[in-house]
Amino acid sequence: MRILRRVLLLLAATLLLAAAALAQGKFSLKDGDRVVFYGDSITDQRLYTTFAETYVVTRFPRLKIWFVHSGVGGDRVTGGWAGPIDVRLPRDVIAYKPTVMTIMLGMNDGSYRGWDDGIFKTYSTGYQHIIDTMKHALPGIRITVIQPSPYDDVTRPPNIDDGYNAVLVRYGQFVKELGEREGLLVADLNSPVVSMLEKAKAEDPELAKNIIEDRVHPGPGGHLIMVEALLKAWNAPAIVASVEIDAAAGRVARADNASVTGLKNGPSLTWTETDGALPMSVDMEDKPTALSVRSSDFIAALDQEPLKVTGLSAARHTLTIDGEKVGSFTKEQLEEGINLATLPTPMAKQAAKVHDLTLKHNDIHFARWRDVQISLKDYKLAAEPAVVEALNKLEEQIVQVQRATAKPLLRHYELKPE
């Protein structure tokens, strides 16, 4: 019976690994993709978009995927100050020949008032025009339509009857139906954020107000929940790497998306490990961000890097990685498994460097696009083409450094009895 039970457990574990591998293989983005994020000021914040980019670059370091952030504050389906929609789409989307496009519009389209059939008609026909234009210009483009993020009617009382977010929810329902009709991916960036705000308010009502301070533009904590929803729509894997070591037997029981070598059990348990990915870069020192994460399933959904060690004799151990102390853990905690993604590991620090480079290349793109291409377009300056080309090359070089920085490194682990 024991042998049969072990065989069944092994079979179950094998099936789970196969299922995880299959899920990871179905991630929506592919090698060679070019992604354009399109939207209004919430996209223009370059928060959920840069979180998404860094996730992809660090979780799939072998894929070559390019990202362009084309959000403009105040935009509606008809366009805005940076140009009408039939200027915006050719210049800010089609010019980059994307294979993937995300669209988040609606916050401004509802005009911050109660439901109005005429205003909604403009939104629905304008949104359909965007889809038709993109499909005609780039046949085969894969579009993800986003149900607009919420107006915060949770942490403060609504300022119109039923609240403005009730209008956005109805707009989001249209987006969902449009996506289903047109064969598009749909991501809901409204209800998960509302759910998080409700939980955050229950824990700390005053701090919860800081997650979306002006009720429209979320801070990093709100955008983390938004990117979670987007990445879930793309079938993003939760696992960074998963390792299980049997110290008593001196063997690696499991290594998922990781390579473990040189396992030695002496006074300390030591080994070397190269993971296939890096954890998410999340600033948990920021209080609203920490509250957002605690009030959601963000860690469970996107940031799992479990290390499990069984067969230890000492009651407590100190874990170091590359000579840096990560933490002190009881035998029971290590047997249960610790999530390295939430700890100050060298891998987390490496991921933070990648995210910094994500922000830097986007800053260069913003300068080229908004401060030169758009702001100076009426002056026909002779030096402009050369400046644009130089900024494009500089951004390309930063992206190259970003990709190189995202490559996982060989790490040296030690569990030392205390």
GIWOTA-V384278 format. One record per helix or strand of 2 or more residues. SS is the DSSP state (H for helix, E for strand). FROM is the first residue (numbers start at 0). TO is the last residue. If there is no record, write none. Layout:
# GIWOTA-V384278
<<SS | FROM | TO> <SS | FROM | TO>>
This chain:
# GIWOTA-V384278
<<H | 1 | 24> <E | 33 | 38> <H | 40 | 43> <H | 47 | 58> <E | 65 | 70> <E | 78 | 79> <E | 82 | 83> <H | 84 | 91> <H | 93 | 95> <E | 99 | 103> <H | 116 | 136> <E | 141 | 146> <H | 163 | 181> <E | 184 | 187> <H | 190 | 202> <H | 204 | 207> <H | 219 | 232> <E | 241 | 245> <E | 250 | 255> <E | 257 | 264> <E | 267 | 274> <H | 286 | 293> <H | 297 | 301> <E | 305 | 309> <E | 315 | 320> <E | 323 | 329> <H | 330 | 335> <E | 337 | 338> <H | 339 | 341> <H | 345 | 373> <H | 383 | 404> <E | 410 | 416>>
